[in-house]
Amino acid sequence: MSKDKHKVRNWSEYNKGLEQRGNINIWIPSDLVETWQLTYSEQSIRTKGGQEIYSDAAILFCLTVRYVYKLPYRNNRGFISSLIKLKQLCLPVPSYSQVCKRSKTLDFMQLIGDSKKVTDIAIDSTGLKVYGEG
């Protein structure tokens, strides 16, 4: 079998299409500060010693970015830190060990589902949403 070869005639459009393949949108609303960390009462109810200070949405956000960019946990923490700085927010970033431990209790792969190509990540007061192609 021979491969069908198509000649590119519109190079500017072809280049824009190639650039769009690497495009990912991360929407972080301004009310993220309220949902990023648990309140004191939620901490004492959920864990022994109150160690869990980040909401499930914050951990899921970190796991999703890690999944999309195929980053190790430590590199992912640096990437999340830079995203928060770009957004000019004053939020603490979960350590890599916290994200790793909490990933075992959260059903992250069910959230991602079968979408191999994540294109949009949205986090708001209702939680985390992941959108793929289509």
N, C-alpha and C positions, 0 to 999 in steps of 0.2 A: 504494500500500500504506500502510496506517495502522499506526502503532506500537501495540503492546499496552501499555496503561498499567495498572500494578499499584499499588494503593493500599497504602501502608505502614500496617500496623496495630500492629505491635510496635516502637515507636521505639527502645526501649532495646536490643533485639537488633540492629536495623538499625545503630545507632550503633556497637555493638561490632564488627560485621562490617566497617564502614568503618575503624575503628581497626586491625583486624587486617591490612588491606591494606598498611599501612605497617610491619608488624612484620617484623623480620629478627633471627635469632638468630646470634650469633657465639660459638662455643664455643672457648675457649682454655684448654687444660689446664695444670696446674701444671708439667708437665715440658717446657713449651715452651722454657724457658731452655736446655735441653740440645740441642734440635734447631734453634734459631733461627740459631746461628752455626756455621760449619764449624770443625773442629779445625785446628790448625796443620799437621798432616801432610796433611790433605785440601786445604788452601789451596795448598801448594807443588806438589802433584800436578796440580791442576786448572787453574791459571793461571800465566802468566808474571808474576813479581814478587809473587805472592800478593795481588792486589787483591781477589779475590772472597772476602769474609768471611762472606757470608750464605748460608744453605742455600737450595736450590731451593724448599723448602716456605715459607720466609720470603718469598721474592720472589713466589711464587704467591699467598700470602695477601694481599700488598699489591696485586697485580694484580686479584685477585678483589674486594676491597673497592672498588678503583677502578672496576671494571666495574659493580658493583651500584649504587653511588651516582653513577656518571657524573661522577667528579671528575677535574680536571686533576692531573698528577703532583705538583705542589707542594702543592696542597690535600690530596691523598691522604696525603702524608707527615705533615701536621699532624693529620689524622684518625687515622692509625695511632698517632701519638704519644699522642694523647688516650686511645685504647683501651688502650694499654700502661700509661698512668698510672692509668686507672680500675681496671685489674687489679692495680695496685701491683707491677708487675714492673720490674726494672732492666735493660732491654734497649736496645741502640742501635737506631735506626730507619734503614733504608737510605735514602740520599739519592734524590731523584727521578731523577737521572741514572743511578744504578746500576740502579734498577727499570726504567727505560726501555731501557737497554742489554741487560739480562738478559732482558727480555720478548721480544727478537728471537730468543734462543737457546732459550727454553722454548716448548713448544707449548701455550700457554694456551687458545686457542679450542677445541682438541680436548677439554680438560678440561671446559670449560663446556658444550660440545655444543650441543644445540638448546634447552636450557632458557632461555627468555627471562626467566622470573621466578625468580630465585634467592631462596630463603627461608632456607636454613641453610648456614653455612660452618663446617666442622669441621677443625681442624688438630691433629694429634697426632704421635707419633713415627713413624708409618707414612706420613705425608704430609698432603696437603690433600684434603678431600672437599667437593664442592659438591652440595647437594640443592635441587631445584626443586619446583614444585607437584606433588603426587601422590607 
